[in-house]
Amino acid sequence: MPLLPGAEPFRRDGGEVGVLVCHGFTGSPQSVRPWAEHLADQGLTVSLPLLPGHGTRWQDLQITTWQDWYAEVDRELRALTERCTTVFVCGLSMGAALALRLAAKHGDAISGVAVVNPGNKIHDAAAPLLPVLRHLVRTTKGIASDIAKPGIEEVGYDRVPLDAAYSLRRFFQQVDSELPRVTQPLLVMTSPQDHVVPPVDSERILSRVSSTDVRQTLLERSYHVATLDHDAEQIFQDTVDFITRLAPQARTGTAGTAQEGAADRGGA
């Protein structure tokens, strides 16, 4: 299937500090591409993969599971660790949950985690019925484009396949059980007004991780897809400050050259 406009993965080679950026459920790299591009412009090596089943049509998502999504970011992380001496992971929503699981599983290979509106639970009252409902109903309404900024749209599906939602629920449960194994420095950026993932998910994560270096930023003017919203610049700057505090060598990376611009590339 052809990709939706803007759903292409993004990668750019930079310095010895690498960053893996993970997009969210039913979304695409488009929702976090400005975040990834900003980090790359600082001279960092950045990878933003397209998760399996995303960026095409919802029917493709229906036949994937959380194991497929996690395997993709795990592969990208391993490639980054071969290329870079220091690696950070970032993510939005379910992408944040993927980043947290990577941190729990890979330990010292990851130097820090920065997440935006991290998902931890499906709060819909029908969620406990998903094991049965998914056999009776194929889809429900989409969750894309929860953005306060006028005129901005997220590239994502207008329907959520219930098979995938069921797998997402199981994934959140898996990650929640692994949160005590997250020990890395953690930056959590939370929108108090989020119509997809309530702020209680951020609080749950903060209460369960074992990280001692923890910072939280409130994104007062943005909804769920804050990386495309009014507070996007704050997210970008807070992430750069977080990375350069923990990896001072990131400040010495060259950025903005024509050669680096030519290194932008898509591809599966």
C-alpha positions, 0 to 999 in steps of 0.5 A, a space after each residue: 500500500 502507498 504511504 499517506 503523505 508525511 508518513 515516511 520514516 525519517 533518518 539523519 546521520 549526525 554526531 556520536 549522540 543518537 536519538 530514537 523517536 517513536 510515533 503513536 498508535 494509529 499515527 505516523 512519523 508526521 506527528 513527531 517529524 518536527 521534533 525529530 528534525 529539530 533534534 537532527 538540526 542540533 547535530 544529533 543522529 536521529 531515527 524516526 521509524 514507521 511502525 508496522 501497520 501504520 501510515 497506510 490504511 487502518 486495515 493494515 493495522 488490524 493485522 499487527 500486534 504490539 510485538 510487531 511495533 516493539 520489534 521495529 523500534 527495538 531494531 532501530 535502537 540496536 542500529 543506533 547503538 552500533 552507530 552512536 556512543 550515547 543513545 536517547 529514546 523519545 516518544 509520543 503517546 504509545 510511542 512513549 510507552 515503546 520508549 519506556 519499554 526499550 529503557 526497561 529492557 536495554 538498561 545502560 544502553 539508553 542514557 535517557 528517556 523523553 516522552 510526551 503524553 505517555 499512554 499507560 492505559 485505555 480508559 474507555 469503559 468498554 476496554 475490558 470488553 475488548 477481548 469479546 468486542 473485537 470479534 463482533 465489531 471491527 472498528 471504532 472512531 479514530 483518535 487522530 488530530 487532538 490538537 488545539 492549534 487551528 489549521 493543524 492536522 495529524 496524519 493518522 487513521 480515522 478508524 481504530 481497528 479493535 484487534 489492534 486496540 486489544 493488543 494495545 491494551 495488553 501492551 500497556 499492561 506489559 509496560 506498566 509491569 516493567 516500569 520499575 525497571 526504568 532507571 534512566 533519567 526521565 523527562 515527562 511532558 504532559 498536556 493537562 488538556 488531553 482528550 486521548 490520554 489523560 494526565 493521570 497516565 503520566 502520574 502513574 508512570 512517574 510513580 512507578 519508575 525507579 528513575 531518580 533524575 526525573 523532570 516534568 513539564 506541563 504543556 498548558 496550551 496543547 492537547 494530545 498531539 503536542 508535538 504539532 501544537 502550541 507547545 511544540 517549541 517548548 518540547 523541542 527545547 526541553 528535549 535538547 536541554 535534557 540531552 545536552 545536560 546528560 551528554 555534553 558532547 552533543 553540544 559539539 555536534 555540527 548542524 545545519 550543513 548542506 551535507 547533513 540536509 542531503 542525509 535526510 532519507 526515507 525508506 522502510 
